[in-house]
Amino acid sequence: MKIYLFRHAKSARDDFPEDSHDWPIADEGRNRHRAVTRGMKTIGFVYTHAWVSPLKRARQTYEVIARELQSDIPGEKQEALSPMADLDGLLELLDGLYAECPDAGLIIVGHNPQVSALLGLLGGAGTPHMRTSDMAYITWDDYGPKVGSFHKRESLIALGRND
């Protein structure tokens, strides 16, 4: 199974009340993630499933990905991707998808601290902190998960420019 783990695009947090946690993405974040998605195309990005946090900024980030890739694969809301959800629930879902569909290509769009914690759990010490629109590529096979690569948003944007 191939997993493409994303942190959502930059949010419009400054424009919303402090007690709200369901911010949309900012225009800057939307534009940056479009550029990131163009870079993803150059690395042979293919997926069959998409899981997104129930929060607006993650859903909107996936909408940018789907639109840019001209995909009709729906983003399935997963409570296990809520910002403070326990990683055990997400790992169970991943185990289940691998058992059911070992050749799946899965996009995950979530939040920190969870996406960085998941990357750290799978990648071990020295795993980078995920910033908005960063992506990690993870493979999952009979031996378990392995981090294949980590792509800062700048490197994906540069790939898209060179296409």
C-alpha positions as CSV (number, residue, x, y, z in Angstrom):
1,M,0.0,0.0,0.0
2,K,1.2,3.5,-0.8
3,I,0.3,6.3,1.6
4,Y,0.6,10.0,0.8
5,L,0.4,11.8,4.2
6,F,-0.3,15.6,4.0
7,R,-0.7,18.3,6.5
8,H,-3.5,20.6,5.4
9,A,-2.9,23.8,3.5
10,K,-2.3,27.1,5.3
11,S,-5.5,28.1,7.1
12,A,-7.2,31.5,7.4
13,R,-7.0,31.2,11.2
14,D,-6.3,34.9,11.7
15,D,-9.7,35.8,10.2
16,F,-11.8,33.7,12.6
17,P,-12.6,33.8,16.3
18,E,-10.0,32.3,18.6
19,D,-12.5,29.8,20.1
20,S,-13.2,28.3,16.7
21,H,-11.0,25.5,15.5
22,D,-12.7,24.8,12.1
23,W,-11.0,27.4,10.0
24,P,-11.0,27.3,6.2
25,I,-7.8,27.4,4.2
26,A,-6.5,30.8,3.2
27,D,-6.3,31.9,-0.5
28,E,-2.5,31.7,0.0
29,G,-2.8,28.2,1.2
30,R,-5.1,27.2,-1.6
31,N,-2.7,28.6,-4.2
32,R,0.3,27.0,-2.6
33,H,-1.3,23.6,-2.5
34,R,-2.3,23.9,-6.2
35,A,1.4,24.3,-6.9
36,V,2.3,21.4,-4.6
37,T,-0.3,19.2,-6.4
38,R,1.3,20.1,-9.8
39,G,4.6,18.8,-8.4
40,M,2.9,15.6,-7.1
41,K,1.9,14.8,-10.7
42,T,5.6,14.7,-11.8
43,I,6.4,11.9,-9.3
44,G,3.8,9.5,-10.6
45,F,1.2,10.2,-8.0
46,V,-1.7,7.7,-8.1
47,Y,-4.3,6.9,-5.5
48,T,-7.4,4.9,-5.0
49,H,-8.6,6.1,-1.6
50,A,-8.7,9.4,0.3
51,W,-9.1,10.0,4.0
52,V,-9.6,13.5,5.5
53,S,-10.0,15.0,8.8
54,P,-13.6,16.2,9.4
55,L,-12.3,19.8,9.9
56,K,-12.9,22.2,7.0
57,R,-9.2,23.1,6.2
58,A,-8.4,19.4,5.7
59,R,-11.5,18.8,3.5
60,Q,-10.7,21.9,1.4
61,T,-7.1,20.8,1.0
62,Y,-8.3,17.5,-0.4
63,E,-10.7,19.3,-2.7
64,V,-7.7,21.2,-4.2
65,I,-5.9,17.9,-4.7
66,A,-8.9,16.2,-6.3
67,R,-9.6,19.2,-8.6
68,E,-6.0,19.5,-9.7
69,L,-5.7,15.8,-10.4
70,Q,-9.2,15.7,-12.0
71,S,-10.1,12.9,-9.6
72,D,-13.7,11.9,-8.6
73,I,-12.5,9.9,-5.6
74,P,-14.4,11.2,-2.6
75,G,-12.5,12.3,0.5
76,E,-13.8,10.0,3.2
77,K,-14.1,11.8,6.6
78,Q,-12.3,10.0,9.3
79,E,-12.7,11.0,13.0
80,A,-9.4,9.3,13.6
81,L,-7.8,12.2,11.7
82,S,-9.2,14.8,14.1
83,P,-6.3,16.9,15.5
84,M,-6.1,15.4,18.9
85,A,-7.4,11.9,18.0
86,D,-5.4,8.9,19.3
87,L,-3.0,7.4,16.7
88,D,-4.1,3.9,17.7
89,G,-7.5,4.4,15.9
90,L,-5.7,5.6,12.8
91,L,-3.3,2.7,12.8
92,E,-6.2,0.2,13.1
93,L,-7.8,1.8,10.1
94,L,-4.5,1.6,8.1
95,D,-4.2,-2.1,9.1
96,G,-7.7,-2.7,8.0
97,L,-7.2,-1.0,4.6
98,Y,-4.0,-2.9,4.0
99,A,-5.7,-6.2,4.8
100,E,-8.6,-5.4,2.5
101,C,-6.7,-3.7,-0.3
102,P,-2.9,-4.2,-0.2
103,D,-2.4,-2.4,-3.5
104,A,-4.2,0.8,-2.4
105,G,-2.9,4.3,-2.9
106,L,-4.2,6.4,0.0
107,I,-4.1,10.1,0.5
108,I,-4.4,11.2,4.1
109,V,-5.0,14.9,4.9
110,G,-4.7,15.8,8.6
111,H,-3.3,18.2,11.2
112,N,-0.5,18.6,13.6
113,P,0.4,17.4,16.0
114,Q,-1.1,14.1,14.7
115,V,0.5,13.9,11.2
116,S,4.0,14.7,12.5
117,A,3.4,12.2,15.4
118,L,2.3,9.5,12.8
119,L,5.3,10.3,10.7
120,G,7.6,10.1,13.7
121,L,6.0,6.8,14.8
122,L,6.5,5.3,11.4
123,G,9.9,6.9,10.5
124,G,11.6,6.9,13.9
125,A,14.0,9.4,15.3
126,G,15.0,12.4,13.2
127,T,11.7,12.5,11.3
128,P,10.9,16.0,10.2
129,H,8.1,18.2,11.6
130,M,5.4,18.6,8.9
131,R,4.5,22.1,7.9
132,T,1.4,23.1,6.0
133,S,1.3,21.4,2.5
134,D,4.3,19.1,3.3
135,M,3.9,15.5,2.2
136,A,5.4,12.2,3.3
137,Y,5.3,9.1,1.2
138,I,5.0,5.9,3.2
139,T,4.9,2.3,2.0
140,W,3.0,-0.4,3.9
141,D,3.6,-4.1,3.2
142,D,3.6,-7.4,5.0
143,Y,6.5,-6.2,7.2
144,G,4.6,-3.0,8.2
145,P,5.1,0.7,7.3
146,K,8.2,2.4,6.1
147,V,8.7,6.1,5.3
148,G,9.8,6.2,1.7
149,S,10.4,10.0,1.4
150,F,9.6,13.3,2.8
151,H,8.8,16.2,0.5
152,K,8.8,19.8,1.7
153,R,6.2,21.9,0.0
154,E,9.0,23.9,-1.7
155,S,10.5,20.8,-3.4
156,L,7.1,19.8,-4.7
157,I,6.4,23.3,-6.0
158,A,9.8,23.3,-7.8
159,L,9.0,19.9,-9.4
160,G,5.8,21.3,-10.8
161,R,7.6,24.4,-12.2
162,N,10.0,22.1,-14.1
163,D,7.3,19.9,-15.6
